[in-house]
Amino acid sequence: MSSTELNFHVGDKVVYPNHGVGIIEQIGTRSIGAAVERYYLLNIKASSLRVMVPCHNAGNVGLRRVVRNGEVQKVLELLSLDGNGSNGEWNGDWKDRFKENSERMRTGSLLEVASVLKSLIALHQSKPLSFREKKMLERARYLLVSELALARNCNEVKIEELLTLTLAKCNLRFPEVSELQA
């Protein structure tokens, strides 16, 4: 995304990559030396973390609006198709796989998050995941479910059910929480 300013308003629901859904609570200014800079103050839903993002840098950090229905459909299509969506990188060393998946998660793209989730679920069904990959799977699941729930204006349980049915189309299933904590 370019460094041009995005035009968000107080109350807008946005996504801050790798942190999830947030709400713009305030648009303020700060003096830094002689310069006055505008910033967005976000409240991140998952952690109640408050983040200040300079308005001119919002695009560079990947701040974006919550996906619309067309993008939701693309995510569901990706999750329902046969194949793990991983381009084969999951056959290598877990450290290389983790690094590549981390980069994909940082893009802020919900399609990339869904692709990481799908490839980790597929891998989990064939062999144990590393501790860090288990955490990444949980994170990807949370980011996907929370944003889709907001986009569809429904609760997260409904989205979990929808994703479970969607993944079942290609014989994948969410691991049980106990499987990820083992």
Backbone as numpy.savetxt, mean C-alpha at the origin, in Angstrom:
# Nx Ny Nz CAx CAy CAz Cx Cy Cz
6.36 10.47 -10.33 5.51 11.65 -10.33 6.40 12.88 -10.33
5.96 13.95 -10.91 6.79 15.15 -11.01 6.77 15.91 -9.70
7.62 16.93 -9.65 7.71 17.71 -8.43 6.68 18.83 -8.41
5.78 18.87 -9.38 4.76 19.90 -9.38 3.84 19.69 -8.19
3.32 20.80 -7.69 2.45 20.71 -6.51 1.14 20.01 -6.84
0.74 19.14 -5.94 -0.57 18.51 -6.05 -1.54 19.39 -5.27
-2.78 19.37 -5.67 -3.73 20.26 -5.04 -4.67 19.49 -4.13
-4.28 19.34 -2.87 -5.11 18.67 -1.88 -5.75 19.72 -0.98
-6.83 19.32 -0.33 -7.55 20.21 0.57 -7.72 19.55 1.93
-7.98 20.35 2.95 -8.24 19.82 4.30 -9.41 18.84 4.21
-9.24 17.67 4.80 -10.27 16.64 4.80 -10.09 15.60 3.71
-9.21 15.87 2.73 -8.97 14.89 1.66 -8.35 13.62 2.24
-8.78 12.49 1.70 -8.19 11.20 2.08 -7.11 10.89 1.06
-5.91 10.67 1.57 -4.75 10.46 0.70 -4.00 9.21 1.15
-3.06 8.78 0.31 -2.21 7.64 0.65 -0.76 8.12 0.67
-0.09 7.82 1.77 1.33 8.12 1.92 2.04 6.78 1.80
2.86 6.60 0.74 3.45 5.28 0.46 4.07 4.61 1.68
3.78 3.33 1.79 4.30 2.45 2.84 3.78 2.78 4.24
2.95 3.82 4.36 2.35 4.14 5.66 0.84 3.96 5.62
0.26 4.13 4.43 -1.15 3.88 4.28 -1.99 5.13 4.15
-3.26 4.95 4.46 -4.26 5.99 4.28 -4.14 7.04 5.38
-4.28 8.28 4.97 -4.26 9.38 5.93 -5.26 10.44 5.50
-5.48 11.37 6.39 -6.39 12.48 6.11 -5.61 13.77 6.28
-5.79 14.68 5.33 -5.14 15.98 5.45 -5.90 16.79 6.50
-5.24 17.01 7.63 -5.87 17.72 8.74 -5.72 19.23 8.61
-4.62 19.64 7.98 -4.32 21.06 7.97 -3.38 21.36 6.81
-3.50 22.56 6.27 -2.52 23.06 5.31 -1.97 24.33 5.95
-0.69 24.30 6.22 -0.10 25.42 6.94 1.14 25.95 6.25
1.77 26.91 6.90 3.03 27.46 6.40 4.05 27.44 7.51
5.30 27.34 7.11 6.43 27.36 8.04 7.50 28.27 7.45
8.14 29.03 8.31 9.27 29.84 7.86 10.54 29.06 8.05
11.28 28.93 6.96 12.58 28.27 7.01 13.57 29.30 6.48
14.25 29.96 7.43 15.11 31.07 7.04 14.24 32.18 6.48
14.58 32.66 5.28 13.81 33.72 4.65 12.63 33.17 3.85
12.66 31.87 3.60 11.61 31.26 2.78 10.41 30.84 3.63
9.24 30.98 3.05 8.01 30.50 3.68 7.53 29.32 2.83
7.31 28.19 3.51 6.94 26.98 2.79 5.58 26.49 3.24
4.75 26.09 2.27 3.45 25.49 2.58 3.64 24.00 2.80
2.83 23.42 3.68 2.91 21.98 3.95 1.53 21.42 4.25
1.42 20.10 4.00 0.22 19.36 4.39 0.52 18.66 5.70
-0.40 18.70 6.63 -0.28 17.93 7.87 -1.24 16.76 7.75
-0.67 15.55 7.70 -1.46 14.33 7.54 -1.59 13.61 8.87
-2.73 12.98 9.07 -2.91 12.07 10.18 -3.05 10.68 9.56
-2.04 9.82 9.79 -2.05 8.48 9.22 -2.97 7.59 10.06
-3.95 6.99 9.41 -5.00 6.23 10.09 -4.45 5.10 10.96
-3.54 4.30 10.41 -3.09 3.08 11.10 -2.37 3.37 12.40
-1.59 4.42 12.42 -0.70 4.64 13.56 -0.98 5.93 14.32
-1.93 6.71 13.84 -2.19 8.05 14.38 -0.95 8.93 14.30
-0.02 8.53 13.43 1.18 9.30 13.17 0.79 10.58 12.46
1.40 11.68 12.81 1.15 12.95 12.13 2.41 13.28 11.33
2.21 13.53 10.05 3.33 13.74 9.13 3.15 15.08 8.43
4.25 15.85 8.36 4.24 17.10 7.60 4.92 16.84 6.27
4.22 17.15 5.18 4.78 16.98 3.84 4.77 18.33 3.17
5.94 18.86 2.78 5.96 20.12 2.05 5.12 19.99 0.78
4.28 20.96 0.51 3.38 20.90 -0.65 4.15 20.69 -1.94
5.29 21.37 -2.09 6.05 21.26 -3.34 6.69 19.88 -3.51
6.74 19.10 -2.44 7.41 17.80 -2.48 6.41 16.63 -2.44
5.13 16.93 -2.40 4.11 15.88 -2.24 4.19 14.84 -3.36
4.38 15.28 -4.58 4.47 14.35 -5.71 5.72 13.50 -5.63
6.83 14.08 -5.21 8.09 13.34 -5.12 8.04 12.22 -4.09
7.34 12.43 -2.99 7.25 11.39 -1.96 6.15 10.38 -2.25
5.38 10.64 -3.31 4.36 9.68 -3.73 3.00 9.89 -3.11
2.79 11.01 -2.44 1.47 11.29 -1.86 0.45 11.31 -3.00
-0.65 10.61 -2.81 -1.67 10.54 -3.86 -3.05 10.37 -3.25
-4.04 10.58 -4.08 -5.42 10.37 -3.65 -5.69 8.87 -3.52
-6.71 8.52 -2.75 -7.16 7.13 -2.64 -7.65 6.71 -4.02
-7.41 5.44 -4.38 -7.79 4.95 -5.70 -9.29 5.07 -5.95
-9.62 5.18 -7.21 -11.03 5.21 -7.64 -11.43 3.81 -8.08
-12.70 3.64 -8.45 -13.24 2.32 -8.75 -12.52 1.61 -9.90
-12.13 2.34 -10.94 -11.42 1.72 -12.06 -10.13 1.07 -11.62
-9.42 1.73 -10.72 -8.16 1.19 -10.20 -8.44 0.00 -9.28
-9.53 0.05 -8.54 -9.93 -1.07 -7.69 -10.13 -2.31 -8.57
-10.80 -2.13 -9.70 -11.03 -3.25 -10.61 -9.72 -3.83 -11.13
-8.75 -2.98 -11.46 -7.44 -3.46 -11.93 -6.75 -4.29 -10.86
-6.85 -3.85 -9.61 -6.25 -4.60 -8.49 -6.91 -5.97 -8.36
-8.24 -6.00 -8.42 -8.96 -7.27 -8.30 -8.64 -8.20 -9.46
-8.51 -7.65 -10.66 -8.14 -8.47 -11.82 -6.75 -9.07 -11.64
-5.80 -8.26 -11.18 -4.44 -8.75 -10.94 -4.45 -9.91 -9.94
-5.22 -9.75 -8.87 -5.25 -10.77 -7.82 -5.97 -12.04 -8.25
-6.85 -11.95 -9.25 -7.62 -13.12 -9.65 -6.96 -13.93 -10.78
-5.99 -13.34 -11.47 -5.35 -14.01 -12.60 -4.39 -15.10 -12.12
-4.31 -16.17 -12.91 -3.31 -17.21 -12.61 -1.92 -16.61 -12.77
-0.99 -17.17 -12.03 0.37 -16.61 -12.01 0.50 -15.75 -10.78
1.70 -15.68 -10.24 1.85 -14.98 -8.97 2.15 -13.50 -9.13
2.29 -13.01 -10.36 2.51 -11.58 -10.56 3.88 -11.12 -10.15
4.83 -12.05 -10.07 6.12 -11.69 -9.48 7.27 -11.62 -10.47
7.03 -11.88 -11.76 8.10 -11.89 -12.76 9.20 -12.88 -12.43
8.94 -13.86 -11.60 9.91 -14.91 -11.30 10.95 -14.57 -10.25
10.95 -13.34 -9.71 12.02 -12.98 -8.77 11.93 -13.74 -7.46
10.82 -14.38 -7.17 10.69 -15.04 -5.88 11.41 -16.38 -5.82
12.02 -16.79 -6.91 12.79 -18.04 -6.88 14.19 -17.83 -6.31
14.65 -16.60 -6.21 16.01 -16.32 -5.76 16.13 -16.27 -4.25
17.24 -15.69 -3.82 17.55 -15.51 -2.41 16.53 -14.58 -1.76
16.14 -14.88 -0.53 15.09 -14.08 0.12 15.52 -12.63 0.29
16.82 -12.38 0.46 17.28 -10.99 0.65 17.08 -10.18 -0.63
17.38 -10.79 -1.78 17.17 -10.10 -3.05 15.68 -9.87 -3.29
14.89 -10.89 -2.99 13.44 -10.80 -3.15 12.89 -9.71 -2.24
13.36 -9.67 -1.00 12.89 -8.68 -0.03 13.23 -7.27 -0.50
14.45 -7.08 -1.01 14.88 -5.77 -1.49 13.99 -5.31 -2.64
13.76 -6.18 -3.61 12.93 -5.81 -4.75 11.50 -5.53 -4.31
10.95 -6.37 -3.44 9.59 -6.14 -2.95 9.49 -4.85 -2.15
10.52 -4.52 -1.37 10.53 -3.26 -0.61 10.46 -2.06 -1.55
11.23 -2.13 -2.63 11.20 -1.04 -3.62 9.82 -0.92 -4.24
9.20 -2.04 -4.52 7.86 -2.02 -5.11 6.84 -1.43 -4.13
6.98 -1.76 -2.85 6.07 -1.23 -1.83 6.23 0.30 -1.70
7.47 0.77 -1.82 7.74 2.21 -1.66 7.20 3.05 -2.81
6.86 2.44 -3.94 6.34 3.22 -5.07 5.02 3.89 -4.71
4.28 3.29 -3.78 2.99 3.85 -3.42 1.87 3.37 -4.32
2.20 2.65 -5.38 1.18 2.14 -6.31 0.44 0.98 -5.67
-0.88 1.06 -5.66 -1.66 -0.01 -5.07 -1.53 -1.29 -5.89
-1.34 -1.16 -7.20 -1.11 -2.35 -8.03 0.20 -3.04 -7.64
1.24 -2.27 -7.34 2.51 -2.86 -6.91 2.35 -3.55 -5.55
1.62 -2.90 -4.64 1.38 -3.51 -3.32 0.62 -4.83 -3.49
-0.40 -4.82 -4.37 -1.18 -6.04 -4.62 -0.30 -7.13 -5.24
0.59 -6.75 -6.12 1.50 -7.70 -6.75 2.45 -8.32 -5.73
2.97 -7.51 -4.82 3.85 -8.01 -3.75 3.06 -8.97 -2.86
1.85 -8.58 -2.49 1.01 -9.44 -1.66 0.79 -10.80 -2.33
0.41 -10.76 -3.59 0.11 -12.00 -4.31 1.34 -12.89 -4.42
2.50 -12.32 -4.75 3.70 -13.14 -4.89 4.13 -13.73 -3.55
3.97 -12.97 -2.45 4.33 -13.50 -1.14 3.36 -14.59 -0.68
2.08 -14.44 -1.01 1.11 -15.49 -0.67 1.44 -16.76 -1.44
1.73 -16.61 -2.73 2.08 -17.78 -3.56 3.34 -18.46 -3.02
4.32 -17.67 -2.66 5.56 -18.22 -2.12 5.30 -18.93 -0.79
4.48 -18.30 0.07 4.16 -18.87 1.38 3.48 -20.24 1.25
2.69 -20.41 0.19 2.01 -21.68 -0.01 2.96 -22.77 -0.50
4.16 -22.39 -0.95 5.11 -23.41 -1.41 6.28 -23.61 -0.46
6.62 -22.61 0.34 7.72 -22.75 1.31 7.61 -21.67 2.37
8.26 -21.85 3.51 8.17 -20.85 4.58 8.80 -19.51 4.17
8.18 -18.43 4.59 8.72 -17.10 4.36 9.70 -16.73 5.47
10.64 -15.86 5.16 11.52 -15.32 6.19 10.68 -14.43 7.11
11.18 -14.13 8.28 10.47 -13.29 9.24 10.12 -11.94 8.60
11.08 -11.33 7.91 10.85 -10.02 7.29 9.82 -10.10 6.17
9.81 -11.20 5.44 8.81 -11.36 4.38 7.42 -11.55 4.98
7.33 -12.24 6.10 6.03 -12.38 6.77 5.49 -11.01 7.16
6.37 -10.18 7.70 5.97 -8.83 8.10 5.54 -8.01 6.89
6.27 -8.18 5.78 5.92 -7.46 4.56 4.57 -7.92 4.02
4.30 -9.21 4.09 3.00 -9.73 3.64 1.89 -9.11 4.48
2.07 -9.06 5.80 1.08 -8.45 6.69 0.87 -6.98 6.33
1.99 -6.27 6.06 1.93 -4.84 5.72 1.19 -4.63 4.40
1.53 -5.44 3.40 0.88 -5.32 2.09 -0.61 -5.58 2.22
-0.95 -6.59 3.00 -2.36 -6.91 3.22 -3.08 -5.73 3.87
-2.48 -5.16 4.90 -3.09 -4.02 5.60 -3.27 -2.84 4.64
-2.21 -2.49 3.89 -2.27 -1.33 2.99 -3.37 -1.52 1.95
-3.45 -2.72 1.40 -4.45 -3.03 0.38 -5.86 -2.97 0.95
-6.08 -3.65 2.06 -7.42 -3.72 2.66 -7.88 -2.33 3.11
-7.02 -1.58 3.77 -7.45 -0.27 4.30 -7.79 0.71 3.18
-6.98 0.70 2.10 -7.29 1.63 1.00 -8.52 1.21 0.23
-8.66 -0.08 -0.04 -9.85 -0.53 -0.77 -11.13 -0.29 0.03
-11.06 -0.45 1.34 -12.23 -0.19 2.19 -12.64 1.28 2.08
-11.66 2.16 2.08 -11.95 3.59 1.96 -12.48 3.91 0.55
-11.86 3.31 -0.47 -12.28 3.56 -1.85 -13.70 3.07 -2.11
-14.04 1.93 -1.51 -15.37 1.34 -1.71 -16.38 1.80 -0.65
-15.91 2.60 0.30 -16.75 3.12 1.37 -17.47 2.00 2.12
-16.68 1.00 2.53 -17.25 -0.10 3.31 -16.23 -0.50 4.39
-16.60 -1.44 5.24 -15.67 -1.81 6.31 -14.63 -2.81 5.80
-13.56 -2.93 6.54 -12.42 -3.75 6.14 -12.76 -5.24 6.08
-13.72 -5.69 6.89 -14.13 -7.10 6.87 -14.70 -7.46 5.51
-15.51 -6.57 4.94 -16.08 -6.82 3.60 -14.98 -6.92 2.56
-13.97 -6.08 2.67 -12.86 -6.11 1.71 -12.05 -7.40 1.88
-11.84 -7.82 3.14 -11.13 -9.09 3.40 -11.88 -10.24 2.70
-13.22 -10.24 2.82 -14.03 -11.28 2.18 -13.90 -11.22 0.66
-13.96 -10.01 0.10 -13.82 -9.83 -1.34 -12.45 -10.32 -1.83
-11.40 -9.96 -1.10 -10.05 -10.39 -1.50 -9.87 -11.90 -1.36
-10.47 -12.49 -0.34 -10.40 -13.94 -0.16 -11.03 -14.64 -1.36
-12.21 -14.19 -1.78 -12.89 -14.77 -2.95 -12.08 -14.54 -4.23
-11.50 -13.36 -4.35 -10.72 -13.02 -5.55 -9.47 -13.88 -5.64
-8.75 -14.03 -4.55 -7.53 -14.86 -4.54 -7.86 -16.33 -4.79
-9.02 -16.77 -4.32 -9.42 -18.18 -4.50 -9.55 -18.54 -5.98
-9.82 -17.54 -6.84 -9.96 -17.80 -8.27 -8.67 -18.35 -8.87
-7.52 -18.05 -8.25 -6.25 -18.59 -8.75 -5.60 -19.49 -7.69
-6.46 -20.10 -6.84 -6.04 -21.08 -5.83 -5.04 -20.52 -4.82
-5.22 -19.26 -4.44 -4.41 -18.66 -3.38 -5.33 -18.34 -2.21
-4.74 -18.30 -1.02 -5.51 -17.92 0.16 -4.61 -17.14 1.11
-5.24 -16.23 1.84 -4.50 -15.50 2.87 -4.01 -16.49 3.91
-2.77 -16.36 4.36 -2.33 -17.21 5.47 -3.06 -16.81 6.75
-3.27 -17.78 7.63 -3.84 -17.48 8.93 -2.81 -16.66 9.71
-3.29 -15.83 10.63 -2.40 -15.00 11.44 -1.38 -15.88 12.17
-1.85 -17.04 12.66 -0.94 -17.94 13.39 0.19 -18.47 12.50
-0.09 -18.61 11.19 0.96 -19.06 10.27 2.04 -18.02 10.10
1.66 -16.76 10.17 2.62 -15.68 9.99 3.40 -15.40 11.28
2.86 -15.81 12.42 3.55 -15.56 13.67 4.43 -16.72 14.09
4.36 -17.82 13.36 5.17 -18.99 13.70 6.62 -18.79 13.36
